[in-house]
């Protein structure tokens, strides 16, 4: 489920998607020198006119049934199946820099019907190709997590910093591409007693290594590994996840991608069968502006 983060990152970085990677994560940067800008015909010394470039993107993460719990309509962890809907609106500030707001709303399918709840919204900026050396380039995305959930309200969470660094590796003349990404999230609170009573998260560090193989013009095979480390007000930092994702992506329309995959949680395999740790997920991502 971690690579979900990268797919949203990719759509934040550019108006394209790379399956399986927030978002996912094989990042392609538009080659146009001034993407999405309108340039008037020039005569004499007339200067080119560039219209403000606003973009809208959508990422829907369907957290589907566990392979052992499909009949009960539950995820592998026993929770309700849900879709994390992420709608971003951003504006280009320069060729490689943009900023905006990402709204997140989770739609859960429960026995009592469909329910919608806020997730953590984000303010973000993205710096594409901040550094480049041969086949390797760096994208940097600072974000602010907003306390837009009930849990955040009860824990007295404040707007909190988040930083994502993606190292894109694109060998020349190869169908393979790779992305190594690090995610740092620091949670801030204005009432330690309330945060302690709610066992609030204080820090989260996630890494990912993803490999993509281009099968054809519109299809890819994707494999990712996502170790995650978390600390709370009541527990020191621990390994909370070691997820492996295997799937594919299909660009079914211009700017839109469908990515089904199987997520397997490696933690706990010493006490549970692998079937109980596997879950079928799906990502729909694309741009509408």
C-alpha positions in Angstrom: 0.0 0.0 0.0 3.0 2.3 0.5 3.6 2.8 -3.2 0.2 4.6 -3.2 2.1 7.6 -1.9 4.4 7.6 -4.8 1.7 7.6 -7.4 0.3 10.8 -5.9 3.8 12.2 -5.9 4.2 11.5 -9.6 1.0 13.3 -10.4 2.2 16.1 -8.2 5.4 16.3 -10.1 4.0 16.1 -13.6 0.9 15.5 -15.6 1.5 11.9 -16.3 1.3 8.7 -14.3 3.7 5.8 -14.0 1.9 3.0 -12.6 2.7 1.6 -9.4 4.4 4.4 -8.6 2.7 7.5 -4.6 2.4 7.4 -7.8 4.3 5.1 -9.1 7.1 6.0 -9.1 8.9 6.1 -12.3 8.9 9.8 -12.9 8.9 11.3 -16.4 9.4 15.0 -16.8 7.7 16.8 -19.7 10.2 17.5 -22.4 8.5 20.7 -23.5 10.5 23.8 -22.5 7.4 25.6 -21.3 4.8 22.9 -20.6 1.1 23.9 -20.7 1.9 27.5 -21.6 0.2 29.4 -24.4 2.5 31.3 -26.6 1.2 34.0 -28.9 2.6 34.5 -32.4 5.4 37.0 -32.2 6.4 39.7 -34.7 9.3 42.1 -34.4 10.2 42.6 -30.7 6.9 41.3 -29.4 7.4 39.1 -26.4 5.8 35.6 -26.0 2.8 35.5 -23.7 2.5 32.7 -21.3 -0.8 32.0 -19.8 -1.0 30.9 -16.1 -0.8 27.1 -16.0 -3.2 25.5 -13.6 -3.5 21.7 -13.4 -5.8 19.2 -11.8 -5.0 15.6 -11.1 -6.8 12.7 -9.5 -5.5 9.5 -7.8 -7.9 6.9 -6.5 -6.4 4.1 -4.4 -8.7 1.1 -4.1 -7.6 -0.9 -1.0 -9.3 -4.1 -2.0 -9.9 -7.5 -0.4 -7.4 -9.7 1.2 -6.9 -13.0 -0.6 -8.2 -14.9 2.4 -11.0 -12.4 3.3 -12.4 -11.6 -0.2 -15.8 -13.3 0.6 -16.2 -11.1 3.7 -15.5 -7.9 1.9 -12.6 -7.0 4.2 -8.9 -6.1 3.6 -6.2 -8.5 4.7 -6.1 -6.6 8.0 -9.8 -7.0 8.6 -10.8 -3.4 8.0 -13.4 -2.2 5.5 -12.6 -2.0 1.9 -12.1 1.7 0.9 -11.0 4.1 -1.8 -8.6 6.9 -0.9 -9.6 9.8 -3.3 -6.8 12.4 -3.8 -7.6 15.5 -5.8 -4.8 18.0 -6.5 -4.9 21.5 -7.8 -1.6 23.2 -8.6 0.0 26.0 -10.5 3.2 26.1 -12.4 5.7 28.6 -10.9 8.4 27.9 -13.4 9.5 25.2 -15.8 10.4 22.8 -13.0 8.6 24.1 -10.0 4.9 24.0 -9.1 2.8 24.2 -5.9 -0.7 23.5 -4.8 -3.2 21.8 -2.5 -4.1 18.1 -2.4 -7.5 17.2 -0.8 -7.9 13.6 0.4 -11.2 11.9 1.2 -11.6 8.2 2.0 -14.7 6.4 0.9 -15.3 3.2 2.9 -17.7 0.4 2.0 -19.1 -0.8 5.3 -22.0 -3.1 6.4 -23.9 0.1 7.2 -23.4 1.6 3.7 -20.9 3.9 2.1 -19.1 6.4 4.4 -16.8 9.3 3.6 -14.1 10.7 5.9 -11.3 13.2 5.6 -7.7 12.1 5.4 -4.7 14.3 5.9 -4.8 17.0 3.3 -1.5 18.4 1.9 0.0 21.7 0.9 2.9 21.0 -1.4 5.6 22.2 -3.7 7.5 20.1 -6.2 11.0 20.7 -7.6 11.6 18.5 -10.7 15.1 17.6 -11.7 16.6 19.6 -8.9 19.8 17.8 -9.6 20.9 15.6 -12.5 23.9 13.4 -13.2 23.9 11.1 -16.2 21.1 8.7 -15.9 20.2 9.8 -12.3 18.0 12.8 -11.4 16.5 14.1 -8.1 13.0 15.4 -7.5 12.3 17.0 -4.1 8.8 17.5 -2.7 8.3 19.4 0.6 4.8 19.2 1.9 2.7 20.3 4.9 0.3 17.7 6.4 -2.9 19.4 7.6 -4.7 18.2 10.7 -7.9 17.5 8.7 -8.9 14.2 10.4 -10.8 13.4 13.6 -7.8 11.6 15.0 -5.6 14.7 14.3 -8.2 16.9 16.0 -8.4 14.7 19.1 -4.6 14.5 19.3 -4.2 18.3 18.9 -2.0 17.8 15.8 -0.6 21.0 14.2 0.3 21.4 10.5 3.3 19.2 10.2 6.3 18.9 7.8 6.8 16.2 5.3 9.7 15.8 2.8 9.9 13.4 -0.1 13.1 12.8 -2.2 12.9 10.7 -5.3 16.0 9.5 -7.1 15.1 8.5 -10.7 17.3 6.1 -12.6 16.7 5.8 -16.3 19.3 3.8 -18.1 19.7 4.7 -21.8 18.4 2.3 -24.4 16.7 0.1 -21.7 13.2 -0.9 -21.0 14.0 -0.8 -17.3 13.7 2.2 -15.0 14.2 2.5 -11.2 13.2 4.9 -8.5 14.6 5.1 -4.9 12.4 7.3 -2.7 12.6 8.4 0.9 9.7 9.9 2.9 10.1 11.8 6.1 7.1 12.8 8.2 7.3 14.7 11.5 4.1 15.1 13.5 3.7 18.2 15.7 1.2 18.6 18.6 0.3 21.5 20.9 -0.9 19.3 23.8 1.4 16.5 24.7 -1.1 15.0 27.2 -3.8 14.7 24.5 -1.3 13.3 22.0 0.0 10.8 24.6 -3.6 9.5 25.5 -4.3 9.0 21.8 -0.9 7.2 21.2 -0.3 9.7 18.4 2.4 9.1 15.8 5.5 11.3 16.2 7.6 10.3 13.3 7.4 8.1 10.2 10.2 7.2 7.8 9.5 5.1 4.7 11.8 4.0 1.9 10.9 2.5 -1.4 12.8 0.8 -4.2 10.8 0.3 -7.4 11.6 -1.3 -10.7 9.6 -0.8 -13.9 9.8 -2.8 -17.1 8.2 -1.3 -20.2 6.3 -4.2 -22.0 4.8 -2.0 -24.7 3.8 1.5 -25.5 1.0 1.5 -22.9 1.9 -1.2 -20.4 4.5 -1.8 -17.7 5.4 -4.4 -15.1 6.1 -3.0 -11.7 7.8 -4.4 -8.6 8.3 -2.4 -5.4 9.7 -2.9 -1.9 8.5 -0.6 1.0 10.1 -0.8 4.4 8.5 1.6 6.9 9.6 2.8 10.4 7.3 4.6 12.8 7.5 6.0 16.4 4.6 7.2 18.6 4.1 9.0 21.9 4.1 5.6 23.6 6.6 3.5 21.6 10.1 4.0 20.2 10.7 3.7 16.5 9.9 0.2 15.2 9.6 -1.5 11.8 5.9 -1.3 11.1 5.8 -2.6 7.5 7.9 -4.5 4.9 5.6 -4.5 1.9 6.3 -6.0 -1.5 4.1 -5.0 -4.4 3.9 -6.8 -7.8 1.6 -5.6 -10.5 1.2 -3.8 -13.9 0.0 -0.5 -15.3 -2.0 0.3 -18.4 -2.3 3.7 -20.0 -5.8 3.3 -21.2 -6.4 6.9 -22.3 -4.3 10.0 -22.7 -3.1 11.1 -19.3 -4.9 8.2 -17.5 -3.5 5.0 -16.0 -5.0 1.9 -14.4 -2.7 -0.1 -12.1 -3.8 -3.4 -10.5 -1.3 -5.0 -8.1 -0.9 -7.5 -5.3 0.5 -6.2 -2.0 2.2 -8.7 0.4 3.1 -7.7 3.9 6.3 -9.6 4.8 6.1 -8.8 8.6 4.5 -11.6 10.5 5.1 -14.4 7.9 6.7 -16.4 10.7 3.3 -16.8 12.4 0.9 -16.6 9.4 0.6 -18.0 5.9 1.5 -15.8 3.0 -2.1 -15.9 1.8 -3.3 -14.1 4.9 -0.8 -11.3 4.1 -1.8 -10.6 0.5 -4.2 -8.1 -0.8 -5.6 -7.1 -4.2 -5.4 -3.3 -4.8 -6.0 -1.0 -7.7 -5.0 2.6 -8.6 -6.7 5.0 -11.1 -4.7 8.1 -11.8 -4.8 10.9 -14.3 -5.0 14.6 -15.2 -8.1 16.6 -16.1 -6.5 20.0 -16.5 
